[in-house]
Amino acid sequence: MQQHRDDGVPDPGFDPSDPVSVAARRSEILALEEAAAAMLAAGAALQLRAHAAAYEFGHALDRAEGCAESAMHVRSIANEVGLLVRLAAGTAQGHLASAAVTLREFPALTFALEENLATPAQASTLASVGLKVNHEDPAEQVLRRAEFLQVMLERVRQEPLPPKALQKAAERVAEELTGESIDQRYERAKKRRRASVEDLGDGMSVLRVLMSSFVANAVLDRARKQGKAIIKARPKPGAAIEEPADGANAAAGTSAAAGTNPAAGTSAAAGTSANPASGEDSADHAPDERTLDQVMSDVIADMLLTSDPMNPSATAARGIQATAHISIPATSMLAGPNSGGPNTGGLNSGGLNSGGPGGRGFAPALLDGMSPMPLEEAKRLAATAPAFIRVLTHPVTGAVQAVDSYTPTAAMRAFLQARDVHCRFIGCRQPAARCELDHTIDHQYGGKTAVWNLSDFCLAHHIVKHHTAWQVRQLGGGILEWTTPSGKVYIDRPEPYGVIFTPSDELTRAGGTAPSMSDERLRPVSGTPPARANEVAPPPF
């Protein structure tokens, strides 16, 4: 019998004191989970077939036109699929190619998904590991890969292994069946070394570096040893802090770790008296309370930023300057250190300096025009910037109105970088500083080199725009209208800068006046971007 509940807690749908009721509800929940898992697996199988069909469609067109190597039609349809499934174009193209390979090499995986014998994650794991089964004889390779999949699907039927555990088990089977040595696979895999950054928000990012497992572990081991040495060298609580001699504050970290890992190199310059890994604050001697993980992160950043890549055995670190574009609202930059709180600033009654109604503080600084970063950190970087570009924005829409520079620069390019912020293809967020200027109406067909006929595209989407059936036209104000090869239309608008004001009823009544102020942003410039291939050099205003 259901008990009466008067404590405001929602009815759970069963009687916790009745074992039969608990068991029945448990069975209902598990049945829902099983049905959901079956639907997801069937959906994954359908999407696998759709992705493979899209890739084969584009590849067939590329072969017919003799451009299979450049894969123009594959890129084109991958961009359109990416918009449908809400993925970046490059990611979508990878999914399409992967699906085509999976369907060709492991057709049984699709049937396993449709019959709910494997989850989408398990199928993905088996496909990626199964591709390691290679043989110089193509017919033998087909047989071995089929045997691999048969063995692993039987293992999945017997034991519900999660993807990570399944990967370990699959790698052992693949190693037994492959006719290619680990040395050969390592040499091929080593060519895929790369580095990338993923923005996590809140001013933080993840730096990913794909490298040899030995080198990666050696780097982490060295950072751990240096981190422990730095923590061990901290002054004991209550001990008097003495002014360190030049470089002495990092001696413990470098002497304990330098040269311990041959793969990590012999440059033991990380951790000088002016770097963040030292843990010292020369201004107020604040105690170093960082954890080991935090110290390791600082040590790795310090080694990367202060070592000399042209001379790995150098003992004296020479800093490498990196270029980063940081946008800072002038009202925020000129405010005092304690002016960022609610209801502060010169025109709080209208919400101009306080970030809008309700007083939410000053507008944030932006890295590459997109990622918010701490204002005080941006101010610190701006203090050492050799030059600034002033960006004037519309007080209502936030759109860029004009750009000028205090140093010789291509004013038109500065304007377009400030307006576009990133690549203007739908959903692409490659920073404009790493993009190419494109004539919407081709220059060879009479297109003008003017801001209303120019926009920023990353290299990949620049190629797609020129060599496939994608079409774009300017609607004014930097708004672009994209038409896909299948006829769908998408609108891409420039990113607004700073606070956007929405006119109220009072502004539309008789006697109401629209705001006339412009938000002014100061953008530190740490260098002139190098010229890019196929880039139209815009004339100055």
N, C-alpha and C positions, 0 to 999 in steps of 0.2 A: 504494500500500500504506500502511495506517495505521501511523504510528510509535508505538512503545511510549512511554508517558509515566509517569514515576515521580516527578515533582516535586510531586504533590498537586494539580495544576491540573485542573479538570474537563475531560473530553473535549469539544471543541467540536462534534463530530459530523462533522467533515470533516478532510482532510489539508491543512494550510496550504501544504505544499510541492508539492501536486498541483493544477495549474490546472484540470483537469477537475472535481476534487472541490470546489474553491472555487466554480467557476461553478455546479455543481449545487446546492450549499448556498445560494448567493445566489438562485437561481431559486426554491427552496423558500420562502425567507423572503419574497421579494417576492410570491409567490403567496398566502402567508398574509396579508400586508398588504392585498392586493387583495380577498381574500375578506372580511376584517374590515371594510374600507371599504364594501363592498357591503352587508353586514349592517347596518352603522350607518346607511347611507343609507336602506335599506328600513325599518329601525326608526323613523327620523325621519319618514318618510312616514306610517307607521302612527300614530305619536303625533300628527302634525299633524292627521290625520283625526279621531282620538279627541278631541283638544282642541277642534277646531272643532265636533264633535258635542255635546260637553259644553256649550259656550257657547250653541249654538243651542237646546239643550234648556232651559237656564235662561232664555234670552231669550224663548222661546215662552211659558213659564209667566208671565214678567213681563208680557208683552203681554196675555195672557189675563186677568190680574188687574188690568190697568191700572196697573202699577207699573214700567214699563219704564225710567223715568228713575232710580229708586232702585236698580234691578237687584238686588232682594233674592234672587231665586232664582239669579241668576248668582253672587252672592257665596256663597250657600250651597253650590252644587256646586263652586265654586272652592276653598272650604275643604276639602271632602272629597277632591277631586283632589290638593290640596296635600299632604294626609297620605299619599296613596298614592304620590306621586312624590317625597316628602321635600322639598317646597318651602314657603316661607312663603306664607300665603294670598294676600297682595297680589301676590307674584310669580306664583303660579299663575293668578290672575285675569288678569293681564297676558298670560301665555302663551296662555290660552284665547281672549281677545279677539284677540290677534295672529294666532293660527291661523285663526280664523274669517275675518278680513280677508284673510289670505294665500290661503286656499282659494277665497274669493269673487272676489278681484281677479286672482290669478295661479294658476289651476288647473293650468297646465302645469308649475308647479314641483313639484307632487306626483309627476307622472309622471316628471319628470327625476330625482327622488330614487329612485323605485322602479327605474328603469333604470340607476342609478348614473352618470348623466351629470353630476351636481353633488353636492358634499358638503353635509351639513347646514349648515356654516358659510357656504358659498357661497350656498345657497338663502336663508338668513336675510339675508345681505347684499343679494341681489337684491330680496328682498321689501321691505326697509326703504328702499332707494334708489328702487325702482320706484314707491313711493307718492308720491314727489315729482313724478311726471308727472301734472299736473292740467290740466283744461280746463273751461270753463264749460258746455260741452255734454256731458252725461253719456255719450252714445253715442260722441262723438269721444274722450272720455277713455278709454273701454274699448278703443277701437282703438289709441290711442297706447300704452297700457300693455301691450297684447298685442305691439305692434311692439317696444317696449323689451325685453321678455322674450325675444322671438325673436332679436333682435340679440345680446343678452348670452349666451344659451345657446349660440349659434353661436360666440361668442368663447371661451366656456369649453371647448367641444369642441376648438377649435384650439390653445388655450394653457392649461395648468394653472395659472391665476392663484390665488395665495393670497388670503384674504379682503380684506386691506388693499389690495393692488394691484387686486383686482377692484372694490373700492368706488370707487377713484379713476377707473377706466375707466367704471364704471357711472354715476357722477355726471356725467361729460361727456356721455354719451348722453342721460341724463335731462334735462339742461339744454337740449339741442337739441330735445327732444320736448315739453317742458312748455309749456303756454299761460299759466303764472303767472309773474310776474316775481320776481326774487330779493328785491326790496323787500317784496312781499306775503308771501312765505314767511318773511322775517326778522321781520316784525311779528307773524306768527302764532307763530313759534318762540320769540320773546322772552317770550311769556306763560308759557313753561314754566320760567322761571328758578326755581332752588331751591338749597338747601344741605342736605347730609347728612353723616353721619359713619359710617365703617366701622371697627369694631374689628379690629385685626390681631394682638392679643395682645402679651405682653411690655410692657404699659403704653403701647403706641403705637397710634395711629389715623390714618386718612386722612380729611382734610376735603375734601369735594367740593363745588364751587360751580359750578352751571351758569349761565353768563352770556354776554354778547356776546363774540365772539371778539376784537374790538378791545380791549375792556376787560380781558379775561383776559390778553392779551399785554402790555397796558400795565402791569397789576399785576405780572406776572412781570418785566418789564423794569425797573420801578422797584425791585423787591426785589433784582434782580441788581446794579443800579448802587449801591444803598445797601450791599449786601453787599461789593462790591469796595472801596467807600470805607472801610468799617469795617476790612477786612483791610489796606488800604494804610496806615491810620492806626495800626496796631499798633506798639508800641515795637520797635525793632530788637533782635535778640538781644544781650544784654550791656549794653543801655542802661539807665540809671537810670530808675526809674518814679516820676514825680512825682504828687502828689495832685491830681486834676483839679478845676477849679472846677465850680460847679453847672452841669450840662448840657453841660460842655465835651467830655465823652467821646463825645457823639453828634453834635457839631457837624459833623465831617467827613462823617458819613453823611447828615445832613439837608441840608447845604449843597450836596452834590454831586447829590442826587436830587430835592430839592424842586422841584415845578413842572415837571419835565422832561416829564411826560406829562399832558396836560389831562384825559384820561379817568380818571386815577388820583386826581384831586382835588388840592387844594392844601394839605391838612393834613399838614405835614411834622413832626408832633410825634413820630413813631415814633422810638424810640431816645433816651430820656431817661436821666438818670444812674442811675435805679433799675430799668431794664428789662433783660431778658435779651439783647436784641440789641446792647447796647453792648459786650459782651465783657469788661467790667470786673468784678472781684471785689474789692469794697471791703474784705473781711475779710483776705485774704492776698495779693491781687494776683497770683493764679494766671495764668500766661500764657494768652492766648486762642489755642488751637490748632484752632479749628473750621475745617472746610472751607467753601468758598463755598456749597455746597448747604445745609449746616447753618446758616450765617449767614442765608441767604435765608429758610429756614423760620422762624427766630427773628424776623426782621424782619417777616414777614407776620403772625405771631401777635401781635407787639407792636403793630403798627398796628391790628389788629382789636380788641385788648383795651383800648387806651388812647385811641383816637380818639373824638370826640364825634359820633354819627350825626345829631344835631339841628342841628349847626353845622359843616358840612364845611370851612369856611374858618377855623375856630378855630386859633389858634396854641398855645394851652395845652391839653394833653391832660387830659381828665377821665375817670378809670377807670370802666368799666362792670362791675358785679358780676354774675357768673353764679352760678346755683345748681347745685351738684353734690352728690350723696349718696355719701359715702365711709364704708364700714364698716371699722373697725379693731379687731382683737381686743385686749382690754384687756391681756392678757399680753404682746402684741407691742408695744403702744403704750408701756407702762411700762418695757419693757426698754431697756437701754443701747444705744448705737450699734453695739456689737460683739457683741451678744447673739443675733444672728440665725443664727449658724452651727450646725453639727451638735452635738448633745449639750450644749446650753446651756440655761439656765433653771432654775427652782426645783424641778421635779419630773420630771427627765429619766428617772428609772428607770421611770416609767410611761408615758413618751412624751407627757405632757400638754402641756408647754410646748414640747417640741421638735418638735411637728408629727406625732407618731406614732412607731411603731416604727422604729428605725434612726436617729432623730435627724435629721429633714429640715429643721430650723429652725422659726421661728415661723410661724403661719398668716399668709397675706398679707392686705394691705388690698384691699378690693374697691370698684371704682367702680360705682355703681348696683347693688351687690349681686351683680354678675356678672363683671366684667372685673378680673382681678388688676392691681394697680399697685404700683410700688416703695414699700416701707414708709417709707423716709426721706422721700420726696416727700409721702406721705400725712400723716406726722407734721408736716411743715412747714406743710401746709395746715390741719391740725387746730389748730396753735398759734394761728391767727388766727380760728378759728371762734367765733362769739358764744355758742353753746350746744351741748349734747350730748344725745343720746337714748341711754339705756342699754338694751341688748337682752340679755335673759337667755335662754340656749338650753339645751336638754336635753343632758346629758353623753353620752348614748348615741346618740340619733338626730340630734342637731343641730337639731331643730325649735325654733322660737321658743316660749317659754313665757309671757313677759310683757314688756311695754315700759313704761318710765316716762320722764318728761321733766322736766328742770330748768327749763323755760320753759313758759308756758301754751300748750297744744296740744290737738288732738283726739286723746286717747289711743287711742281705738279705731282711728282711721285710721293712727296711727303703728304700732300693733300689726300691722294688716293689711299695710301697706307693708313692714314688716320680715319678716313671714311669707311674703308672696307674691313679693317681689322684682321680679317682672315680671308682665305680663299672663298670666292663667292659662289662656288657650286653648292647646291642644296646639301646641307648637313656637314660639309667639310669645314674643319677648323684648323687647317694649316695656317700659321701666322702669316700675315701679309708681308712681313719682312723677308720671308723665304719663298715668296711667290713671284710670278712674272706678270708684267702688264700685258693686257690683251686688248686689241681693238675689237669692239663688239661688231662693228661693220669693218671688214678687212680693209686695211690701208690700200691694198692693190685695187680695190673696187671703189675707191673714193672716200673711204672712212677717214674722218678727221682725227688728228691727235689732240683730243680735247677731253676734259674730265667727263663730259656727258657721253663719250664714246669709249671710255677706258674702264677697266676693272681688273682686280687682282685674281689670278688663278694659280694654283699649284701646278707643278709640271704635269702630273698625271691628268688632271682635269683640263689643262690647256690642250693637251694632245687629243683628249676625247672631244673637246669642242670643235677642233679644227678638222679632225679626220673621221668623225662618225656623224650620224644623222641627228645628233642633239642640236637644238637651236636655242639661241638666247637673244633677247632684245632689251634695250634700256627703256624703262617707263618714266624716267625722270627722277631726280633726287637720289640717284644711286640704286633705285629699285630695279631688280632684274626679273624678267619673265623667262622661265625655262620651259621648253617643250620637248618631251621625250620622243624617241623614235616611234613609239606607239600612239602618240598624240596627247598624252596627259600633260597638263600645265601645272607648274609649280612657281610660286612667287618667293623670291629671296630679297629680304630687306636689310639694309645696313644696320649694324649693331648701334643702339643709341648710347651716347656718352652721358654718364652722370645721371642726375635727377631728371625725370620726365614729368612735366606738369600737365595735368588734364584740366582744361577750362571748366570752371564751375558755372552754375546758373547765373551767378552775379556778373560774370564776365560777358554774358550774352544779353543782359538787360541794357536798357538805354542808359548811357553814361558810363557803362563798364569799360575798362581799359585792359588790354592784354599786357602781360609782362613784356618788358623790352630788354631785360638784361640777358647777357650771354654767359653761359658757364665757360670759364677759361681754364684749360688744362695745360700744365707744364709737363712736357715729356723729355726726360733726360736722354741725350744722345751720346753714346759711347763710341761712335765710329760711323763712317760712311759705308753703307752696304756695298759690296763688290758688284760689278756689272755681271749680269747673267746672260747666258747664251740665248739668242732669239728674243731678247728683251728690247722693246721699243723704248728708246731714250726720249722721255718727254721734254719739250722745251720749257723754259721758265715762263711764269705768267707774263 
